[in-house]
């Protein structure tokens, strides 16, 4: 068995390898308990590396914590209960509402992009407006034209003409940066 070289300081290359190896080792150790492990990033300096792992146990009803939180806080936060699991079309992509994140003040709705199963977040008022507008469209109540309000921008005013990259603003939030673009 070859001897491995001791790490004297954390660098990009060895942090990547360590995070993969550590995640796999924890997955293997906790699999017998039915716990899933997901890598959540980390921060490192020369002498210290903080690795973030999310452990999730199986629930009897198949719901995730964010789904349970959505049901728990829906009435208090004026969230339509029918929106949980609903499909929303945002900037041409289809998303499914997968839950509520109560520890987040602003970007507290969890979405999953259906094309690549990537989780993202957005403000609850934005998700509700999209959900309501899609329901109005389905019922034939949506007015087509410049008068349809889109959503509140995180920067203040209302967007009445729609957001686009050409205009320099997107209302959709990226979970990695949690900043509107």
Secondary structure, DSSP 8 states (H G I E B T S, - for coil): -------SS--HHHHHHHHHHHHHHHHHHHGGGTEEEEEEEEEE-SS-EEEEEEEEE--TT---HHHHHHHHHTTTTT--GGGTT-EEEETTEEEEEEEE-TT-SSS-EEEEETTTTEEEEE-HHHHHHHHHHHHHHHHT----STT----B-TTSSB-SS---GGGT----B-TTT--B-
